Amino acid sequence: MEHYAEIDKIKLAVYEEVARLALQDQLKQRIDELPFLIVEREQPTSRCCVYHERAVVTERIRLAMGLDRRKRRETERLSEVVDQALALDRPEEPMIVVIESACDACPIDRFMVTDACRNCMAHACKNVCPKQAVVIANQRAYIDQERCIECGKCAQVCPFNAIAEVVRPCMRACGIGAIQGYRDRKTIIDYRKCVSCGHCIRACPFGAIADKSAIVQVIGLLKKEEPVYASVAPSFIGQFGRGIAPEQLRAAFRQLGFADMIEVALGADLVAVKEAHELINEVPGQKPFAITTCCPSFRTLVEKHHSKIKSNLFDSQSPMVLTGQLIKEKLPRARVVFIGPCVAKKVEALQSLAREAIDAVLTFEEMMAIFKAGEINLAAMESCRGEWE
């Protein structure tokens, strides 16, 4: 998937600055300064003007606080919605949204004739077009975009592959057709199809698709009396810097205010044992095959788009949920924050059983932003053992 450093730089700056103000209890007093702090230059680098760039950053700040985008014609300042963010239990769906002010509306024609056209005698492109949108002029073919219905038949029959198909990056990244263009060409997400995989977020070169964050809500949990446990996905090794040992990461969590760090590998082992027994007992006697996955996007893909094999999915809870349940069985007052690599876990944590086991979800990059905001140097942390070891 595409990697756009400038977009990541802005996103991480928003996370870090929002986390810093939340840690300092300065959100309401200083949050209106953030768009000017993050976009401090007076000349634009990616938009028409710095005012547009700051408007996009403002929307990102709202999402970083777990709030919805502003609706059209809403003029609320960020400081006016801080109380909503502080009172929010957790971000709710839709978790992945389009920032309209950032969307370029990609005014592109899907099919175009390139210079590879040889003006061959066959004129297959012209003959196959059901709308007579292909015309021959000046020794080459052209497509009348007013007539073109983007069926792609001309591209399919061209012997020289001279007709190029240009697809929006977000649409190309979405394998299940959940990304669509509206009447004004702005991108919209069809949540009936969406599986919350997050590919569109990485694909958009304008950074116009983003996910909500629970940074403010997690920092709020850390300031309460209940113990908060960091439940980290098995893929955490290497995510916080080269050479950072698990014991150093545990010490960093504790310095930030977490009671301890628990590895979700514990839940993964228990899920593997349970599903191994189900496999032995049910396949092939009760079902021809079984599907095992801890990925909520894949599970949603099967449920929404391949319902015929839905019954072959194991019905066990994911390692994230099972680990959260184990923590709360032992410590009923505990709050659990899952920290992992993907956006889909944020949506999974909103489901009924998961909602009881998991209080918030952060991605690794969101957690790293909180460490930076708290001026915690992971490399300098001394190792410490966990209370469950």
C-alpha positions as CSV (number, residue, x, y, z in Angstrom):
1,M,0.0,0.0,0.0
2,E,1.2,3.5,-0.7
3,H,3.1,5.4,2.0
4,Y,2.8,9.1,2.1
5,A,5.3,10.6,4.6
6,E,3.9,14.2,4.6
7,I,0.4,12.9,5.5
8,D,1.8,10.7,8.3
9,K,3.8,13.7,9.6
10,I,0.7,15.8,10.0
11,K,-1.4,12.9,11.4
12,L,1.2,12.1,14.1
13,A,1.7,15.8,14.9
14,V,-2.1,16.1,15.5
15,Y,-2.0,13.0,17.8
16,E,1.0,14.2,19.7
17,E,-0.3,17.7,20.3
18,V,-3.8,16.6,21.3
19,A,-2.3,14.0,23.7
20,R,0.1,16.7,25.2
21,L,-2.8,19.1,25.9
22,A,-4.9,16.2,27.4
23,L,-2.1,15.1,29.7
24,Q,-1.7,18.7,30.8
25,D,-5.4,19.3,31.2
26,Q,-5.1,22.2,28.7
27,L,-7.4,21.0,26.0
28,K,-10.1,23.6,26.4
29,Q,-7.7,26.4,27.0
30,R,-5.3,25.9,24.1
31,I,-6.8,23.6,21.5
32,D,-7.8,26.4,19.2
33,E,-4.0,27.1,18.8
34,L,-3.2,23.7,17.4
35,P,-4.1,24.3,13.7
36,F,-1.7,27.3,13.8
37,L,1.0,25.4,15.6
38,I,0.8,22.4,13.2
39,V,0.5,24.6,10.1
40,E,2.7,27.6,11.1
41,R,4.0,28.6,7.7
42,E,2.3,31.3,5.7
43,Q,2.7,29.7,2.3
44,P,0.7,26.6,1.4
45,T,2.5,23.4,0.4
46,S,-0.4,21.1,-0.5
47,R,-3.6,23.0,-0.7
48,C,-4.8,26.3,-2.3
49,C,-3.9,28.3,0.8
50,V,-2.9,27.9,4.4
51,Y,-6.4,28.5,5.5
52,H,-7.5,25.4,3.7
53,E,-4.6,23.4,5.2
54,R,-5.6,24.6,8.7
55,A,-9.2,23.7,8.1
56,V,-8.2,20.1,7.2
57,V,-6.0,19.9,10.4
58,T,-9.0,21.2,12.4
59,E,-11.1,18.2,11.2
60,R,-8.2,15.9,12.0
61,I,-8.1,17.3,15.6
62,R,-11.8,16.6,16.0
63,L,-11.3,13.0,14.9
64,A,-8.3,12.7,17.2
65,M,-10.6,13.7,20.1
66,G,-13.0,10.9,19.1
67,L,-15.6,13.2,17.6
68,D,-17.5,13.2,14.3
69,R,-16.6,15.6,11.5
70,R,-18.2,18.9,11.4
71,K,-21.3,18.9,9.3
72,R,-21.6,21.4,6.5
73,R,-22.2,25.0,7.6
74,E,-21.3,24.1,11.2
75,T,-18.9,26.8,12.6
76,E,-18.1,25.4,16.1
77,R,-14.6,26.2,17.3
78,L,-12.6,23.3,18.7
79,S,-12.7,24.7,22.2
80,E,-16.5,24.6,22.0
81,V,-16.5,20.8,21.6
82,V,-13.8,19.8,24.0
83,D,-16.4,19.0,26.7
84,Q,-18.2,16.6,24.3
85,A,-14.9,14.8,23.8
86,L,-14.1,14.6,27.5
87,A,-17.6,13.3,28.3
88,L,-17.4,10.7,25.5
89,D,-17.1,7.1,26.7
90,R,-15.4,6.1,23.5
91,P,-15.5,6.9,19.8
92,E,-18.5,5.4,18.1
93,E,-19.2,4.3,14.5
94,P,-18.6,5.3,11.8
95,M,-15.0,4.9,12.8
96,I,-13.5,5.6,9.3
97,V,-14.7,8.8,7.7
98,V,-14.0,11.1,4.7
99,I,-12.8,14.6,5.6
100,E,-14.7,16.5,2.9
101,S,-12.5,19.6,3.1
102,A,-9.5,17.4,2.3
103,C,-11.1,15.3,-0.5
104,D,-9.9,16.6,-3.9
105,A,-13.0,15.2,-5.6
106,C,-10.6,13.6,-8.1
107,P,-12.0,15.1,-11.3
108,I,-10.6,12.4,-13.5
109,D,-12.0,10.6,-16.6
110,R,-11.8,6.9,-16.0
111,F,-10.9,5.8,-19.5
112,M,-8.5,7.7,-21.7
113,V,-6.8,7.0,-25.0
114,T,-3.0,7.2,-24.8
115,D,-0.4,7.9,-27.4
116,A,-0.1,4.1,-27.9
117,C,-3.1,4.3,-30.2
118,R,-2.1,3.3,-33.8
119,N,-5.4,4.2,-35.5
120,C,-5.7,0.6,-36.7
121,M,-8.1,-0.4,-39.4
122,A,-10.2,-2.6,-37.1
123,H,-11.4,0.3,-34.9
124,A,-12.6,-2.3,-32.4
125,C,-12.8,0.3,-29.6
126,K,-15.3,2.4,-31.7
127,N,-17.4,-0.6,-32.8
128,V,-17.8,-2.1,-29.3
129,C,-18.8,1.1,-27.6
130,P,-22.6,0.9,-26.8
131,K,-22.9,4.7,-26.5
132,Q,-20.8,5.7,-29.6
133,A,-18.5,7.6,-27.2
134,V,-15.4,6.6,-29.2
135,V,-14.6,8.8,-32.2
136,I,-11.7,8.7,-34.7
137,A,-10.1,12.0,-35.5
138,N,-6.6,13.2,-36.5
139,Q,-5.4,9.6,-37.0
140,R,-6.3,8.3,-33.5
141,A,-9.2,7.5,-31.3
142,Y,-10.7,9.8,-28.7
143,I,-13.3,9.2,-26.0
144,D,-16.2,11.6,-25.7
145,Q,-16.4,11.8,-21.9
146,E,-20.0,13.2,-22.0
147,R,-21.2,10.0,-23.6
148,C,-18.9,7.5,-21.9
149,I,-20.6,5.3,-19.3
150,E,-17.2,3.8,-18.1
151,C,-18.1,0.3,-19.0
152,G,-14.5,-0.5,-20.1
153,K,-15.4,-2.4,-23.2
154,C,-13.1,-0.3,-25.4
155,A,-10.1,-1.0,-23.1
156,Q,-10.8,-4.7,-23.2
157,V,-10.8,-5.0,-27.0
158,C,-7.9,-2.6,-27.9
159,P,-5.1,-4.8,-29.3
160,F,-2.4,-2.3,-28.3
161,N,-3.7,-1.7,-24.7
162,A,-3.8,1.9,-25.7
163,I,-6.8,2.8,-23.5
164,A,-5.8,3.4,-19.9
165,E,-8.1,3.0,-17.0
166,V,-7.5,5.6,-14.2
167,V,-9.2,4.8,-10.9
168,R,-9.3,6.9,-7.8
169,P,-6.6,5.6,-5.3
170,C,-9.2,5.1,-2.6
171,M,-11.5,3.1,-4.9
172,R,-8.7,1.0,-6.2
173,A,-7.6,0.2,-2.7
174,C,-11.1,-1.0,-1.7
175,G,-11.6,-4.6,-2.8
176,I,-15.3,-4.8,-1.9
177,G,-16.6,-1.6,-3.7
178,A,-17.5,0.4,-0.5
179,I,-15.8,3.6,-1.9
180,Q,-18.0,5.6,-4.2
181,G,-18.1,9.0,-5.9
182,Y,-21.0,11.2,-5.1
183,R,-22.7,13.7,-7.5
184,D,-20.1,16.3,-6.7
185,R,-17.3,13.7,-7.1
186,K,-16.6,13.8,-3.4
187,T,-15.8,10.3,-2.0
188,I,-18.3,8.6,0.2
189,I,-18.1,5.3,2.1
190,D,-20.9,2.8,1.9
191,Y,-20.9,1.4,5.4
192,R,-23.2,-1.4,4.4
193,K,-20.3,-2.9,2.5
194,C,-17.3,-1.5,4.4
195,V,-15.3,-4.0,6.5
196,S,-13.2,-1.3,8.3
197,C,-9.9,-2.7,6.9
198,G,-8.4,0.8,6.6
199,H,-6.8,0.3,3.1
200,C,-8.5,3.5,1.8
201,I,-6.9,5.5,4.6
202,R,-3.4,4.6,3.4
203,A,-4.3,4.9,-0.2
204,C,-5.6,8.5,-0.4
205,P,-2.7,10.8,-1.4
206,F,-4.6,13.8,0.0
207,G,-5.1,12.3,3.5
208,A,-8.8,12.7,3.1
209,I,-9.9,9.5,4.8
210,A,-9.1,9.1,8.5
211,D,-10.2,7.2,11.6
212,K,-11.3,8.4,15.0
213,S,-9.0,8.1,17.9
214,A,-9.6,7.4,21.6
215,I,-6.4,9.3,22.7
216,V,-8.4,11.8,24.9
217,Q,-10.6,9.1,26.4
218,V,-7.7,6.9,27.3
219,I,-5.8,9.7,29.0
220,G,-9.0,10.4,30.8
221,L,-9.1,6.8,32.1
222,L,-5.5,7.1,33.3
223,K,-6.6,10.0,35.5
224,K,-9.3,8.1,37.3
225,E,-9.0,5.7,40.3
226,E,-9.7,2.5,38.5
227,P,-6.5,0.5,37.4
228,V,-6.0,0.7,33.6
229,Y,-4.2,-2.2,31.8
230,A,-2.5,-2.0,28.5
231,S,-3.3,-5.1,26.5
232,V,-0.9,-5.2,23.6
233,A,-1.1,-7.2,20.4
234,P,1.6,-9.9,19.7
235,S,2.9,-7.7,16.9
236,F,4.1,-5.0,19.3
237,I,7.7,-6.2,19.0
238,G,9.6,-3.6,16.9
239,Q,6.7,-1.2,16.7
240,F,8.1,1.2,19.3
241,G,11.7,1.4,18.1
242,R,14.6,-1.0,17.4
243,G,15.8,-2.8,20.4
244,I,13.0,-1.9,22.7
245,A,12.4,-4.9,25.0
246,P,9.0,-5.9,26.3
247,E,10.1,-5.1,29.9
248,Q,11.1,-1.5,28.8
249,L,7.7,-1.0,27.2
250,R,6.0,-2.3,30.4
251,A,8.0,0.3,32.4
252,A,6.9,3.0,30.0
253,F,3.3,2.1,30.4
254,R,3.6,2.2,34.1
255,Q,5.3,5.6,34.1
256,L,2.4,6.9,32.0
257,G,-0.1,5.7,34.6
258,F,-1.1,2.2,33.4
259,A,-1.2,-0.5,36.1
260,D,0.6,-3.0,33.9
261,M,1.0,-4.3,30.4
262,I,-0.6,-7.7,29.5
263,E,0.3,-9.5,26.2
264,V,-2.6,-10.6,24.1
265,A,-0.6,-13.6,23.1
266,L,-2.1,-15.1,26.3
267,G,-5.5,-14.9,24.8
268,A,-4.2,-16.1,21.4
269,D,-2.9,-19.3,23.0
270,L,-6.3,-20.0,24.6
271,V,-8.2,-19.3,21.4
272,A,-5.8,-21.7,19.5
273,V,-6.5,-24.5,22.0
274,K,-10.3,-24.0,21.8
275,E,-10.4,-23.9,18.0
276,A,-8.1,-27.0,17.8
277,H,-10.7,-28.9,19.8
278,E,-13.5,-27.6,17.6
279,L,-11.6,-28.6,14.4
280,I,-11.1,-32.1,15.7
281,N,-14.8,-32.5,16.8
282,E,-16.6,-30.7,13.9
283,V,-14.5,-31.1,10.7
284,P,-15.4,-32.9,8.5
285,G,-18.3,-34.4,10.4
286,Q,-20.5,-31.3,11.0
287,K,-18.9,-28.9,8.4
288,P,-16.7,-29.5,5.4
289,F,-14.1,-27.0,6.5
290,A,-13.5,-24.4,9.2
291,I,-12.3,-20.8,8.9
292,T,-10.2,-19.4,11.7
293,T,-9.3,-15.7,12.0
294,C,-8.6,-13.1,14.7
295,C,-9.0,-10.3,12.1
296,P,-12.4,-8.5,12.5
297,S,-12.2,-7.2,8.9
298,F,-11.9,-10.7,7.5
299,R,-14.8,-11.9,9.7
300,T,-16.9,-9.0,8.6
301,L,-16.0,-9.7,4.9
302,V,-17.3,-13.2,5.3
303,E,-20.4,-12.1,7.1
304,K,-21.3,-9.3,4.6
305,H,-20.0,-10.6,1.3
306,H,-19.7,-14.4,1.6
307,S,-22.6,-15.3,3.8
308,K,-22.8,-18.9,2.3
309,I,-19.6,-19.8,4.2
310,K,-20.4,-17.8,7.3
311,S,-21.4,-21.0,9.2
312,N,-17.8,-22.3,8.7
313,L,-16.3,-19.5,10.9
314,F,-15.2,-20.5,14.3
315,D,-17.5,-18.8,16.9
316,S,-14.7,-18.2,19.5
317,Q,-13.9,-14.7,20.7
318,S,-10.8,-13.0,19.4
319,P,-7.6,-13.0,21.5
320,M,-8.2,-9.3,22.2
321,V,-11.6,-9.9,23.7
322,L,-10.6,-13.1,25.5
323,T,-7.6,-11.3,27.1
324,G,-9.8,-8.4,28.2
325,Q,-12.3,-10.9,29.8
326,L,-9.5,-12.6,31.7
327,I,-8.3,-9.3,33.1
328,K,-11.7,-8.3,34.2
329,E,-12.5,-11.7,35.7
330,K,-9.4,-11.3,37.9
331,L,-9.8,-7.6,38.5
332,P,-13.5,-6.5,38.1
333,R,-12.7,-2.8,38.5
334,A,-10.0,-2.8,35.9
335,R,-10.2,-0.9,32.6
336,V,-8.6,-2.4,29.6
337,V,-7.0,-0.6,26.7
338,F,-6.1,-2.7,23.7
339,I,-3.1,-1.5,21.7
340,G,-2.6,-3.0,18.2
341,P,-1.8,-2.4,14.6
342,C,-5.1,-1.9,12.9
343,V,-8.2,0.3,12.7
344,A,-10.6,-2.7,12.5
345,K,-10.1,-3.5,16.2
346,K,-11.7,-0.2,17.0
347,V,-14.9,-1.3,15.4
348,E,-14.7,-4.8,16.9
349,A,-14.5,-3.3,20.4
350,L,-17.9,-1.7,19.9
351,Q,-19.6,-5.0,19.6
352,S,-21.6,-6.3,22.6
353,L,-19.3,-8.8,24.2
354,A,-16.2,-6.9,23.2
355,R,-17.6,-3.7,24.6
356,E,-17.8,-5.3,28.0
357,A,-14.2,-6.6,27.8
358,I,-12.4,-3.7,26.1
359,D,-12.8,0.0,27.2
360,A,-10.7,1.6,24.4
361,V,-8.5,0.8,21.4
362,L,-5.4,2.6,20.3
363,T,-3.1,1.9,17.3
364,F,0.6,1.6,17.9
365,E,1.1,5.0,16.3
366,E,-1.5,6.6,18.6
367,M,0.2,5.0,21.6
368,M,3.6,6.2,20.5
369,A,2.2,9.8,20.1
370,I,1.1,9.6,23.8
371,F,4.6,8.4,24.9
372,K,6.1,11.4,23.0
373,A,3.6,13.8,24.5
374,G,4.4,12.5,27.9
375,E,8.2,12.9,27.2
376,I,8.8,9.2,27.9
377,N,12.0,7.9,26.3
378,L,11.4,4.2,25.8
379,A,15.1,3.5,25.1
380,A,16.0,4.9,28.5
381,M,13.5,2.9,30.5
382,E,14.8,0.3,32.9
383,S,13.2,-3.2,32.6
384,C,10.5,-4.3,35.0
385,R,8.6,-7.5,35.5
386,G,4.8,-7.7,35.2
387,E,2.5,-8.5,38.1
388,W,1.1,-11.5,36.2
389,E,4.4,-13.2,35.5
